[in-house]
Each structure stands twice: as structure tokens, then as C-alpha cells.
Amino acid sequence: MIYSARTLALLLAVFIALVTVLFLSLVDGAQRSAMVVAGLVSFSSSYLLIYVVLEFLVFREINRIYKILGKVRKKELRGIEENKSGAVNPLKNIHEEIYSFALLKQKEIDELKKLEAFRRDFIANVSHELKTPVFAAQGFIHTLLDGAMKDKSVRNRFLKKAAKSLDGLDMLLQDLLTLSQIETGGIKMKFASIDIVDVCSEVIDQLEERAEKKDIRIKLANAKEKLLVYADGQRISQVVSNLVSNAINYTPEGGEVTLSFEVGKKNVTLLVRDTGEGIPAEHLPRIFERFYRVDQSRSREKGGTGLGLAIVKHILEGHGTRAEVESVLGKGSVFSFKLPRATGEGGKE
């Protein structure tokens, strides 16, 4: 506060005294000595009256408000930059404090609205994704119960379809659980020196049969016998598996998926390249969001839970890195990420 009650009372009293003297000077016959006495009396009485009023009725309450706002600022307004105008009016300073508080609370309200919208979208997406395999399995089983069980060929075909739907449901639930555990810190990364070439080879072995069904070739290019990185082997295997699986899903028959490395002094970059349909540029910033699909109908036909790339994003963030993507429509996409090189003793280089 720039002016105290005493200073402000003094200024106002001087002003009233000057007005009194000026007024008396306009009166005919007024003596100078009388004007001086009147001015002093006016000054003294005005000063005392104004000081008492300001101190006990105004400034005391203003000071109490300032103390409360000071406590609020310490607790609530740390993130808000002070924006005081330096005005002599103490009420204006209070207004600025309250405005800062209101600004912070508005930001919190906006954030809560975003979280609420995100929650609604998430629940809607999960409900929709759960309904698809559940309704499919229900349909096949009810058809069997209604009499199709008697035909052995129909029974086996429908049971296989029901089992496939339930496998998809299990995959979705597992991905949801994994994503939830990663986001809440339930999964801790266990860093060690791992051979990224070996990790990629294992993933290719696991997915090779699935790729062959679509006549897609998976190959590991320019790989050394050993390439050590500092990472969580299990989680990076999950990242590579999700990226390669995604590439297989969106690569047409007869296509190719290639895993390759770029080796730097401090980092190793793994690239997963496909000859698929590519991703439109406007969709690239959002493909790592959970359940986000470039083409809802076609994506669902290709399989997957819609959580694979979201899991990739969170695992890599836990490694202090991130996934990059480049894509050209009709020619394919390249997903890549960096990991720090490691020594044979298990530390970073």
C-alpha cells in the first residue's frame, strides 16, 4: 500500500485547510490572521476526523483484506504473475489481487472442464470398444443355443468366431490395464543394458506367422550382431511389438515391413518402416491418442484395440524419449524412437 491512513489524512486535511483559507479570502474584511487561524483549525479538525475514519473504518478493514489475500497468494497464486499497476488507490490494488485469484480459478475451471470432456470421451470410447466383441460373441453363442449346435461344421465355425471375439475383448482389457498402470505409476521401468537387435528379432519371430498370412515380409536391415541400449527390455519389446503389429495391420498384401537402426555416438534410433497406405498429415498429431482412429470403420476391420500407439507413447515417455512419425499417402509410414547407448556393464555410454 503506497499511502498509509496518516499520510492520506494529512493530504486531505491540507487540501481542506487551503480551501477554507481560499474561501475566507473571498470574504470582504477578512483579516489575514483570522484566515491563518481558521486554516489551522480546519487543518487540525479535518486531520483528526479523517484519520480516525480512515484508520478505524477503512484502512483497518483494507489491511485485514490484504492479510487474507497475502495468505491466499502464498497458497493459491504462486502460478500467477503479479500485475500491479502501482495505483495510489488501495482498493484498486485489492481489485488486482482478487482479479489474479479469479484468473487462477478460471484456469482451474477450464482444466476441470477439459478433464471432464476427456472422461466422457474415454468412457464413450471404452463402452463402444467393449460392445463390439461382447455383442459379437453373444450373437454367435445365442445362435448356437437356438439350434445351430446340432450342425458340427456350423458349431465349430461359430465357436471359433466367438473365441476370436473374446480374445479381442481380453486384448482390449489387457491394454486398458497396462495403460492405466503406466499412467498412474503402477509400472516402474527396470532399466538395464539390453540388446535391441535381439529384442527386434524376437518380435519378428512372434509376428512373422501373422504377417505371412497377409503375404507381408518382415525384415531386419543393417543390424549388427549386438547393439546395446539402456532401457527396460520388456517394455521396449512391447513398443516394438505394437509398432510392427500396427505396420502389419495397415500394410496391404504383398507389402513389406522393415526394422532398421541409425547408430550415433550417444543414441540408437530404431525405425519401423512399412509400405502401407500412409497417414494424412492432419491426423499425424493425434495418432498417439487412445482410441483415435484415422478411419473408424476401416480401422476396426483391421483389428487392434486403438490403444497400441498410446501405450507406445507412455512407455517411451517413461524412457525420457518419444516416438516420431513420417508418412506419405500411398507410400507408407516410418515410426522411430531413440534410446541411449549402453555399455556392457549396464550403464549409459
MARPA-46879 format. One record per atom (N, C-alpha, C): residue in one letter; x, y, z. Coordinates in steps of 0.05 Angstrom, whole numbers, padded with zeros to 5 digits, always signed. Example, Ala and Ser with C-alpha at 12.3 -4.5 7.8 and 13.67 -1.06 7.14 Angstrom:
2
A+00264-00114+00156 A+00246-00090+00156 A+00264-00066+00156 S+00257-00045+00142 S+00273-00021+00143 S+00258+00001+00157 
***
This chain:
349
M+00017-00024+00000 M+00000+00000+00000 M+00018+00025+00000 I+00013+00043-00019 I+00032+00066-00022 I+00027+00087+00000 Y+00002+00094+00005 Y-00005+00114+00025 Y-00018+00101+00049 S-00007+00109+00073 S-00019+00100+00098 S-00043+00118+00105 A-00058+00110+00126 A-00081+00126+00134 A-00071+00154+00143 R-00049+00155+00157 R-00038+00181+00167 R-00031+00199+00145 T-00017+00189+00125 T-00008+00205+00102 T-00032+00216+00086 L-00051+00198+00081 L-00075+00206+00066 L-00091+00226+00081 A-00094+00223+00108 A-00108+00242+00124 A-00095+00269+00124 L-00068+00269+00125 L-00052+00294+00124 L-00057+00309+00097 L-00056+00295+00075 L-00060+00307+00049 L-00088+00319+00047 L-00108+00304+00055 L-00136+00314+00054 L-00140+00337+00072 A-00128+00337+00096 A-00131+00359+00115 A-00118+00384+00104 V-00095+00382+00091 V-00082+00405+00079 V-00099+00417+00057 F-00111+00399+00041 F-00128+00408+00020 F-00153+00423+00031 I-00165+00413+00052 I-00189+00426+00064 I-00181+00453+00076 A-00157+00453+00089 A-00148+00479+00101 A-00144+00500+00079 L-00132+00492+00057 L-00127+00510+00035 L-00153+00520+00023 V-00173+00503+00021 V-00199+00511+00011 V-00212+00530+00030 T-00209+00525+00056 T-00221+00543+00076 T-00209+00570+00074 V-00182+00572+00073 V-00168+00598+00071 V-00176+00612+00045 L-00177+00597+00023 L-00185+00609-00002 L-00213+00620-00001 F-00231+00606+00012 F-00258+00615+00014 F-00260+00641+00031 L-00245+00642+00053 L-00245+00666+00071 L-00232+00690+00057 S-00213+00684+00038 S-00200+00707+00024 S-00220+00721+00006 L-00241+00707-00001 L-00261+00719-00018 L-00281+00736-00003 V-00280+00734+00024 V-00299+00749+00041 V-00287+00777+00047 D-00303+00797+00043 D-00294+00825+00048 D-00288+00829+00078 G-00265+00841+00084 G-00259+00848+00111 G-00246+00826+00127 A-00242+00803+00115 A-00229+00781+00129 A-00200+00788+00133 Q-00190+00786+00158 Q-00163+00792+00164 Q-00145+00767+00159 R-00120+00773+00154 R-00101+00751+00148 R-00097+00733+00172 S-00095+00745+00195 S-00091+00729+00220 S-00115+00710+00225 A-00139+00720+00219 A-00163+00704+00222 A-00163+00681+00203 M-00154+00686+00178 M-00153+00665+00158 M-00133+00644+00166 V-00110+00652+00177 V-00089+00633+00186 V-00100+00615+00208 V-00114+00628+00228 V-00125+00613+00250 V-00147+00593+00240 A-00164+00604+00222 A-00185+00587+00210 A-00173+00563+00195 G-00151+00569+00181 G-00138+00548+00166 G-00126+00526+00184 L-00113+00536+00207 L-00102+00516+00226 L-00123+00499+00239 V-00145+00513+00247 V-00167+00499+00260 V-00179+00478+00240 S-00183+00488+00215 S-00194+00470+00195 S-00176+00446+00190 F-00150+00451+00189 F-00130+00430+00184 F-00131+00409+00207 S-00130+00420+00232 S-00128+00402+00255 S-00153+00384+00258 S-00176+00397+00256 S-00201+00382+00259 S-00205+00362+00236 S-00198+00371+00212 S-00201+00354+00188 S-00183+00330+00190 Y-00158+00336+00199 Y-00138+00314+00201 Y-00147+00293+00221 L-00155+00302+00244 L-00164+00283+00265 L-00188+00267+00256 L-00208+00280+00245 L-00232+00267+00236 L-00226+00247+00214 I-00211+00256+00194 I-00205+00238+00171 I-00188+00215+00179 Y-00168+00220+00197 Y-00150+00199+00206 Y-00166+00177+00221 V-00183+00186+00239 V-00199+00166+00254 V-00217+00150+00236 V-00230+00163+00217 V-00248+00149+00198 V-00232+00129+00181 L-00210+00139+00170 L-00194+00121+00153 L-00182+00098+00168 E-00171+00104+00191 E-00157+00083+00207 E-00175+00062+00217 F-00197+00071+00228 F-00215+00052+00242 F-00237+00040+00225 L-00245+00055+00204 L-00267+00046+00188 L-00259+00035+00161 V-00237+00045+00149 V-00229+00038+00122 V-00203+00022+00122 F-00181+00035+00131 F-00155+00022+00128 F-00152-00003+00144 R-00164-00004+00167 R-00162-00028+00183 R-00175-00052+00169 E-00198-00047+00157 E-00211-00068+00142 E-00195-00075+00117 I-00184-00054+00104 I-00167-00059+00080 I-00143-00076+00087 N-00130-00070+00110 N-00107-00085+00119 N-00114-00114+00125 R-00138-00118+00136 R-00147-00145+00141 R-00150-00161+00115 I-00162-00147+00095 I-00165-00159+00069 I-00138-00166+00056 Y-00119-00148+00059 Y-00092-00153+00049 Y-00079-00177+00061 K-00083-00180+00088 K-00071-00203+00101 K-00083-00229+00091 I-00109-00229+00087 I-00123-00252+00077 I-00113-00258+00048 L-00112-00237+00032 L-00102-00241+00004 L-00073-00250+00004 G-00057-00241+00023 G-00029-00250+00025 G-00028-00279+00030 K-00044-00289+00048 K-00045-00318+00053 K-00054-00334+00028 V-00074-00322+00015 V-00084-00335-00010 V-00063-00336-00031 R-00048-00314-00034 R-00027-00313-00054 R-00006-00334-00049 K+00002-00338-00023 K+00022-00358-00017 K+00013-00386-00024 K-00013-00391-00020 K-00023-00418-00024 K-00033-00422-00053 E-00046-00402-00063 E-00061-00407-00088 E-00049-00393-00113 L-00036-00369-00109 L-00029-00352-00131 L+00000-00354-00140 R+00014-00375-00132 R+00042-00377-00139 R+00046-00378-00169 G+00027-00390-00183 G+00029-00392-00212 G+00020-00368-00227 I+00010-00348-00213 I+00000-00324-00227 I+00020-00301-00223 E+00029-00290-00244 E+00048-00268-00243 E+00035-00242-00233 E+00049-00228-00215 E+00037-00204-00204 E+00035-00183-00226 N+00013-00169-00226 N+00008-00149-00247 N-00003-00123-00235 K+00011-00113-00215 K+00001-00089-00202 K+00008-00064-00218 S-00011-00046-00217 S-00007-00021-00232 S+00007+00001-00217 G+00010-00003-00191 G+00023+00017-00174 G+00004+00040-00168 A-00022+00035-00169 A-00041+00056-00165 A-00041+00064-00135 V-00047+00090-00130 V-00048+00100-00103 V-00073+00091-00089 N-00093+00083-00104 N-00118+00074-00093 N-00115+00046-00082 P-00116+00042-00055 P-00112+00015-00044 P-00134-00004-00053 L-00158+00006-00058 L-00180-00011-00067 L-00173-00023-00095 K-00159-00007-00111 K-00152-00017-00137 K-00131-00040-00135 N-00113-00037-00116 N-00094-00059-00111 N-00108-00084-00102 I-00128-00081-00085 I-00144-00104-00076 I-00158-00117-00100 H-00169-00099-00118 H-00182-00109-00142 H-00163-00126-00159 E-00138-00117-00161 E-00118-00132-00177 E-00112-00159-00164 E-00111-00159-00137 E-00106-00185-00124 E-00129-00204-00129 I-00153-00194-00126 I-00177-00211-00130 I-00179-00220-00159 Y-00171-00202-00177 Y-00171-00210-00206 Y-00152-00232-00211 S-00128-00231-00199 S-00108-00252-00202 S-00119-00279-00192 F-00133-00277-00169 F-00144-00301-00157 F-00166-00313-00175 A-00183-00295-00185 A-00204-00303-00203 A-00193-00316-00229 L-00170-00304-00239 L-00158-00314-00263 L-00148-00343-00258 L-00135-00347-00235 L-00126-00374-00229 L-00149-00394-00227 K-00170-00386-00213 K-00193-00404-00210 K-00206-00410-00237 Q-00206-00390-00255 Q-00217-00395-00282 Q-00201-00415-00297 K-00174-00413-00294 K-00157-00433-00307 K-00162-00461-00296 E-00166-00463-00269 E-00172-00488-00257 E-00199-00499-00267 I-00219-00481-00270 I-00245-00490-00280 I-00243-00500-00309 D-00227-00485-00326 D-00223-00493-00354 D-00210-00521-00355 E-00190-00525-00337 E-00176-00551-00337 E-00195-00573-00328 L-00212-00568-00309 L-00231-00588-00300 L-00251-00594-00322 K-00259-00574-00337 K-00278-00578-00360 K-00265-00596-00381 K-00238-00591-00386 K-00224-00608-00405 K-00223-00637-00395 L-00216-00640-00369 L-00215-00667-00357 L-00242-00681-00358 E-00263-00666-00353 E-00290-00677-00354 E-00297-00686-00383 A-00290-00669-00402 A-00295-00676-00430 A-00279-00701-00438 F-00254-00702-00428 F-00237-00725-00434 F-00248-00750-00421 R-00259-00748-00396 R-00271-00770-00382 R-00295-00781-00398 R-00312-00762-00407 R-00336-00770-00422 R-00328-00785-00448 D-00308-00773-00462 D-00300-00786-00487 D-00288-00813-00482 F-00272-00815-00460 F-00259-00840-00454 F-00280-00862-00448 I-00299-00855-00431 I-00320-00874-00424 I-00336-00883-00449 A-00342-00863-00466 A-00357-00869-00490 A-00341-00888-00508 N-00315-00882-00511 N-00298-00899-00528 N-00295-00927-00517 V-00290-00929-00491 V-00287-00955-00478 V-00313-00971-00481 S-00336-00958-00476 S-00361-00972-00479 S-00365-00983-00507 H-00358-00966-00527 H-00362-00973-00554 H-00343-00997-00562 E-00318-00995-00553 E-00299-01016-00559 E-00306-01042-00546 L-00317-01041-00522 L-00325-01065-00507 L-00350-01078-00520 K-00368-01061-00530 K-00393-01072-00541 K-00387-01090-00566 T-00368-01082-00582 T-00363-01096-00607 T-00357-01126-00603 P-00336-01133-00587 P-00331-01162-00583 P-00352-01176-00566 V-00364-01161-00547 V-00384-01174-00530 V-00409-01181-00546 F-00419-01162-00562 F-00443-01168-00578 F-00438-01189-00599 A-00413-01189-00610 A-00406-01210-00630 A-00407-01237-00617 A-00393-01240-00594 A-00393-01266-00581 A-00421-01274-00572 Q-00436-01255-00563 Q-00464-01261-00555 Q-00480-01272-00578 G-00477-01259-00601 G-00492-01267-00625 G-00486-01296-00633 F-00460-01302-00633 F-00452-01329-00641 F-00462-01350-00621 I-00459-01344-00596 I-00467-01364-00575 I-00497-01368-00575 H-00513-01346-00577 H-00542-01348-00577 H-00551-01363-00602 T-00537-01359-00625 T-00545-01374-00649 T-00541-01404-00645 L-00519-01411-00631 L-00514-01439-00625 L-00535-01450-00607 L-00542-01435-00586 L-00563-01444-00567 L-00590-01447-00580 D-00595-01431-00601 D-00621-01433-00615 D-00624-01456-00634 G-00603-01473-00635 G-00606-01497-00652 G-00583-01503-00670 A-00564-01483-00674 A-00542-01488-00692 A-00521-01508-00681 M-00523-01515-00655 M-00505-01534-00643 M-00506-01561-00656 K-00528-01568-00668 K-00532-01595-00680 K-00514-01599-00705 D-00509-01576-00719 D-00493-01578-00743 D-00463-01574-00735 K-00448-01595-00737 K-00420-01595-00727 K-00403-01573-00740 S-00406-01571-00767 S-00389-01551-00781 S-00397-01522-00773 V-00423-01517-00770 V-00432-01491-00761 V-00423-01485-00733 R-00425-01506-00716 R-00418-01503-00688 R-00389-01496-00685 N-00371-01510-00699 N-00342-01505-00697 N-00336-01477-00707 R-00349-01469-00730 R-00343-01443-00741 R-00352-01420-00723 F-00375-01423-00711 F-00386-01402-00693 F-00370-01401-00667 L-00362-01425-00657 L-00346-01425-00633 L-00319-01411-00637 K-00307-01415-00660 K-00282-01402-00667 K-00286-01372-00668 K-00308-01364-00680 K-00313-01335-00682 K-00319-01322-00655 A-00333-01337-00638 A-00338-01327-00611 A-00312-01325-00595 A-00295-01346-00598 A-00269-01346-00585 A-00252-01322-00594 K-00253-01317-00620 K-00237-01294-00631 K-00247-01268-00619 S-00273-01265-00617 S-00285-01240-00605 S-00276-01237-00576 L-00277-01259-00561 L-00269-01259-00533 L-00239-01253-00530 D-00223-01264-00549 D-00194-01258-00549 D-00190-01228-00553 G-00206-01216-00571 G-00204-01187-00575 G-00211-01171-00551 L-00232-01181-00537 L-00240-01168-00512 L-00219-01170-00491 D-00206-01193-00489 D-00184-01197-00469 D-00161-01178-00476 M-00155-01176-00502 M-00133-01158-00511 M-00139-01129-00503 L-00164-01121-00507 L-00172-01093-00500 L-00169-01088-00471 L-00178-01107-00454 L-00177-01104-00425 L-00148-01103-00416 Q-00131-01120-00428 Q-00103-01120-00421 Q-00089-01094-00428 D-00096-01083-00451 D-00084-01057-00460 D-00094-01035-00441 L-00119-01035-00434 L-00130-01015-00416 L-00116-01016-00389 L-00112-01041-00379 L-00098-01044-00353 L-00070-01035-00355 T-00056-01042-00376 T-00028-01033-00380 T-00026-01003-00381 L-00044-00990-00397 L-00043-00961-00399 L-00049-00947-00373 S-00069-00958-00358 S-00075-00947-00332 S-00052-00949-00312 Q-00039-00972-00312 Q-00016-00976-00294 Q+00007-00958-00301 I+00012-00954-00327 I+00034-00936-00335 I+00028-00907-00327 E+00003-00898-00332 E-00004-00870-00326 E-00004-00864-00297 T-00012-00884-00280 T-00013-00879-00251 T+00013-00887-00237 G+00033-00894-00252 G+00058-00901-00239 G+00059-00929-00228 G+00039-00946-00234 G+00038-00973-00224 G+00059-00991-00236 I+00069-00983-00259 I+00090-00999-00272 I+00116-00982-00271 K+00136-00993-00258 K+00162-00980-00256 K+00181-00991-00277 M+00195-00973-00291 M+00214-00982-00311 M+00238-00994-00298 K+00247-01017-00308 K+00271-01031-00298 K+00293-01029-00319 F+00309-01008-00316 F+00330-01002-00336 F+00354-01021-00333 A+00364-01029-00356 A+00388-01046-00356 A+00400-01044-00385 S+00422-01056-00388 S+00435-01058-00415 S+00422-01081-00430 I+00408-01074-00452 I+00395-01095-00468 I+00404-01094-00497 D+00402-01116-00511 D+00409-01118-00539 D+00384-01112-00556 I+00382-01089-00568 I+00359-01081-00583 I+00355-01098-00608 V+00377-01108-00619 V+00376-01126-00642 V+00361-01152-00634 D+00369-01162-00611 D+00356-01187-00601 D+00326-01182-00596 V+00319-01159-00584 V+00291-01153-00579 V+00275-01152-00605 C+00286-01139-00625 C+00272-01138-00651 C+00269-01165-00664 S+00290-01181-00662 S+00289-01208-00674 S+00267-01225-00661 E+00264-01223-00634 E+00243-01238-00620 E+00215-01228-00629 V+00212-01202-00632 V+00186-01192-00641 V+00179-01202-00669 I+00199-01202-00686 I+00194-01212-00714 I+00186-01241-00713 D+00200-01257-00697 D+00192-01285-00695 D+00163-01289-00685 Q+00155-01272-00667 Q+00128-01274-00656 Q+00106-01266-00677 L+00112-01246-00694 L+00092-01236-00712 L+00096-01245-00741 E+00116-01261-00746 E+00122-01270-00773 E+00099-01286-00785 E+00087-01304-00770 E+00065-01321-00780 E+00041-01304-00787 R+00035-01284-00770 R+00013-01266-00776 R+00018-01250-00802 A+00043-01242-00806 A+00050-01226-00830 A+00048-01244-00855 E+00056-01269-00852 E+00056-01287-00875 E+00027-01292-00885 K+00008-01291-00867 K-00020-01295-00875 K-00029-01273-00894 K-00016-01250-00892 K-00023-01228-00910 K-00002-01224-00932 D+00016-01244-00933 D+00038-01243-00953 D+00055-01218-00950 I+00060-01211-00924 I+00076-01188-00917 I+00103-01198-00907 R+00124-01186-00917 R+00151-01194-00909 R+00161-01175-00887 I+00171-01187-00865 I+00184-01171-00844 I+00214-01176-00845 K+00230-01155-00846 K+00259-01159-00846 K+00273-01140-00827 L+00296-01149-00818 L+00313-01133-00801 L+00337-01124-00817 A+00339-01099-00823 A+00361-01089-00840 A+00384-01077-00824 N+00407-01076-00836 N+00432-01065-00826 N+00436-01070-00796 A+00430-01094-00787 A+00432-01100-00758 A+00460-01112-00752 K+00472-01102-00732 K+00497-01113-00722 K+00491-01138-00706 E+00512-01153-00699 E+00508-01176-00682 E+00497-01168-00655 K+00506-01146-00645 K+00497-01137-00619 K+00496-01106-00619 L+00475-01095-00607 L+00472-01066-00605 L+00460-01060-00578 L+00476-01051-00559 L+00466-01048-00532 L+00454-01020-00527 V+00431-01020-00514 V+00418-00994-00506 V+00411-00997-00477 Y+00406-00974-00464 Y+00399-00973-00436 Y+00369-00969-00434 A+00354-00990-00427 A+00325-00988-00428 A+00313-01011-00412 D+00286-01011-00410 D+00271-01033-00398 D+00265-01052-00421 G+00277-01076-00420 G+00275-01094-00442 G+00246-01103-00448 Q+00231-01109-00427 Q+00204-01118-00430 Q+00186-01097-00443 R+00189-01072-00433 R+00172-01050-00443 R+00180-01042-00472 I+00206-01042-00478 I+00214-01035-00505 I+00206-01057-00524 S+00206-01082-00515 S+00195-01104-00532 S+00166-01099-00538 Q+00151-01089-00519 Q+00123-01082-00523 Q+00119-01060-00543 V+00137-01040-00541 V+00137-01017-00560 V+00141-01027-00589 V+00162-01043-00592 V+00169-01053-00619 V+00147-01071-00629 S+00136-01088-00612 S+00113-01106-00620 S+00089-01089-00629 N+00082-01068-00614 N+00059-01052-00622 N+00064-01037-00648 L+00088-01027-00653 L+00094-01013-00677 L+00094-01032-00701 V+00106-01056-00698 V+00107-01075-00720 V+00078-01086-00726 S+00063-01091-00704 S+00036-01101-00707 S+00019-01080-00722 N+00022-01055-00715 N+00008-01033-00728 N+00015-01032-00757 A+00041-01035-00763 A+00050-01034-00791 A+00038-01057-00807 I+00036-01081-00795 I+00024-01104-00809 I-00005-01098-00815 N-00020-01087-00795 N-00048-01081-00798 N-00054-01063-00822 Y-00036-01043-00826 Y-00042-01023-00846 Y-00025-01026-00872 T-00012-01049-00875 T+00002-01054-00899 T-00013-01074-00916 P-00018-01069-00941 P-00034-01087-00958 P-00018-01113-00964 E-00032-01132-00974 E-00020-01158-00981 E+00003-01153-01001 G+00025-01168-00997 G+00048-01166-01014 G+00067-01143-01006 G+00060-01129-00984 G+00077-01107-00975 G+00101-01116-00958 E+00114-01096-00946 E+00138-01102-00931 E+00140-01084-00907 V+00150-01096-00885 V+00156-01081-00860 V+00185-01084-00854 T+00199-01062-00851 T+00228-01063-00846 T+00236-01050-00820 L+00252-01064-00804 L+00263-01052-00780 L+00293-01046-00785 S+00301-01022-00780 S+00329-01014-00784 S+00339-00996-00762 F+00365-00991-00761 F+00377-00975-00740 F+00394-00953-00751 E+00395-00931-00736 E+00414-00909-00741 E+00430-00907-00715 V+00456-00911-00717 V+00473-00912-00693 V+00489-00887-00691 G+00485-00872-00669 G+00501-00848-00664 G+00521-00852-00642 K+00534-00831-00634 K+00554-00834-00612 K+00541-00840-00585 K+00518-00827-00581 K+00505-00830-00555 K+00478-00845-00557 N+00465-00845-00580 N+00439-00857-00582 N+00437-00877-00605 V+00417-00894-00603 V+00410-00912-00624 V+00381-00906-00632 T+00376-00902-00657 T+00348-00897-00667 T+00338-00922-00681 L+00315-00932-00672 L+00302-00954-00686 L+00280-00943-00704 L+00280-00952-00729 L+00260-00944-00748 L+00243-00967-00757 V+00217-00965-00756 V+00198-00985-00766 V+00184-00973-00791 R+00191-00984-00814 R+00181-00973-00839 R+00162-00993-00852 D+00140-00983-00863 D+00121-01000-00877 D+00115-00989-00904 T+00103-01006-00921 T+00095-00997-00948 T+00064-00996-00949 G+00052-00986-00928 G+00023-00985-00925 G+00011-00961-00939 E-00013-00955-00930 E-00029-00934-00944 E-00022-00906-00935 G-00006-00903-00914 G+00002-00877-00904 G-00020-00864-00887 I-00012-00842-00875 I-00030-00827-00856 I-00032-00798-00866 P-00056-00788-00869 P-00059-00760-00877 P-00046-00741-00857 A-00034-00720-00866 A-00018-00702-00849 A-00034-00690-00826 E-00060-00685-00831 E-00076-00672-00810 E-00082-00691-00786 H-00078-00717-00791 H-00082-00737-00769 H-00057-00743-00753 L-00034-00736-00763 L-00009-00744-00750 L-00006-00734-00721 P-00015-00709-00715 P-00011-00700-00687 P-00028-00716-00667 R-00048-00731-00676 R-00067-00744-00657 R-00066-00774-00657 I-00048-00786-00673 I-00049-00815-00675 I-00040-00830-00650 F-00027-00815-00631 F-00018-00828-00606 F-00038-00825-00584 E-00061-00813-00590 E-00083-00811-00571 E-00097-00838-00569 R-00106-00845-00545 R-00121-00870-00542 R-00147-00870-00558 F-00152-00892-00571 F-00176-00897-00587 F-00178-00880-00611 Y-00158-00863-00617 Y-00160-00846-00641 Y-00155-00863-00666 R-00173-00862-00685 R-00171-00877-00710 R-00174-00858-00733 V-00157-00860-00753 V-00158-00843-00776 V-00184-00848-00792 D-00191-00874-00795 D-00216-00882-00808 D-00229-00902-00790 Q-00250-00894-00776 Q-00263-00911-00756 Q-00271-00938-00767 S-00285-00938-00789 S-00296-00963-00799 S-00274-00982-00809 R-00256-00971-00825 R-00235-00988-00836 R-00215-00997-00815 S-00209-00979-00795 S-00190-00986-00774 S-00200-01010-00758 R-00226-01010-00752 R-00237-01031-00736 R-00236-01058-00751 E-00239-01057-00777 E-00237-01081-00793 E-00209-01093-00792 K-00189-01076-00789 K-00161-01085-00790 K-00152-01096-00763 G-00170-01094-00742 G-00163-01105-00716 G-00149-01084-00699 G-00140-01093-00676 G-00126-01075-00657 G-00146-01063-00638 T-00136-01053-00615 T-00153-01042-00594 T-00155-01012-00595 G-00139-00999-00611 G-00139-00970-00612 G-00122-00958-00589 L-00107-00975-00575 L-00091-00966-00552 L-00061-00971-00557 G-00054-00985-00578 G-00026-00992-00582 G-00007-00969-00583 L-00014-00948-00599 L+00004-00925-00601 L+00004-00908-00576 A-00019-00908-00561 A-00020-00893-00536 A-00001-00906-00516 I+00000-00933-00516 I+00018-00947-00498 I+00047-00942-00506 V+00052-00942-00532 V+00079-00935-00542 V+00088-00907-00532 K+00070-00888-00534 K+00076-00861-00525 K+00084-00860-00496 H+00068-00873-00478 H+00073-00871-00450 H+00098-00887-00441 I+00103-00910-00454 I+00127-00925-00447 I+00152-00909-00455 L+00152-00896-00478 L+00175-00881-00487 L+00178-00856-00470 E+00156-00844-00461 E+00159-00821-00443 E+00172-00829-00417 G+00166-00854-00408 G+00179-00865-00384 G+00209-00869-00388 H+00218-00870-00414 H+00246-00873-00420 H+00259-00846-00427 G+00243-00825-00424 G+00254-00798-00430 G+00257-00793-00460 T+00241-00806-00476 T+00243-00802-00505 T+00214-00803-00516 R+00212-00802-00542 R+00185-00801-00554 R+00186-00813-00582 A+00163-00821-00592 A+00161-00833-00619 A+00157-00810-00639 E+00171-00813-00662 E+00168-00795-00684 E+00154-00810-00707 V+00140-00796-00724 V+00127-00809-00747 V+00128-00791-00772 E+00135-00804-00794 E+00134-00791-00820 E+00117-00809-00838 S+00101-00796-00855 S+00083-00813-00871 S+00077-00798-00898 V+00075-00815-00918 V+00067-00805-00945 V+00044-00822-00955 L+00022-00809-00961 L-00002-00824-00970 L+00005-00841-00995 G-00003-00866-00993 G+00001-00885-01015 G+00029-00898-01015 K+00047-00888-00998 K+00074-00899-00998 K+00082-00911-00972 G+00069-00904-00950 G+00075-00917-00924 G+00084-00897-00903 S+00091-00908-00880 S+00098-00892-00857 S+00124-00903-00844 V+00137-00884-00829 V+00161-00892-00814 V+00158-00882-00786 F+00157-00901-00767 F+00157-00894-00738 F+00185-00899-00727 S+00194-00881-00710 S+00221-00883-00700 S+00222-00873-00671 F+00242-00882-00656 F+00248-00871-00629 F+00277-00876-00622 K+00287-00860-00604 K+00315-00861-00596 K+00318-00873-00568 L+00340-00887-00564 L+00347-00897-00538 L+00377-00893-00534 P+00385-00887-00509 P+00413-00883-00504 P+00430-00908-00507 R+00453-00906-00518 R+00471-00929-00520 R+00480-00937-00492 A+00487-00963-00489 A+00495-00973-00462 A+00522-00987-00465 T+00535-00989-00442 T+00560-01004-00441 T+00554-01033-00433 G+00574-01050-00435 G+00570-01078-00428 G+00564-01082-00398 E+00571-01061-00381 E+00567-01063-00353 E+00539-01055-00344 G+00523-01046-00363 G+00495-01040-00357 G+00488-01011-00353 G+00507-00993-00358 G+00502-00964-00355 G+00501-00950-00382 K+00496-00924-00381 K+00496-00909-00406 K+00524-00903-00414 E+00528-00899-00441 E+00554-00891-00450 E+00558-00861-00446 
***
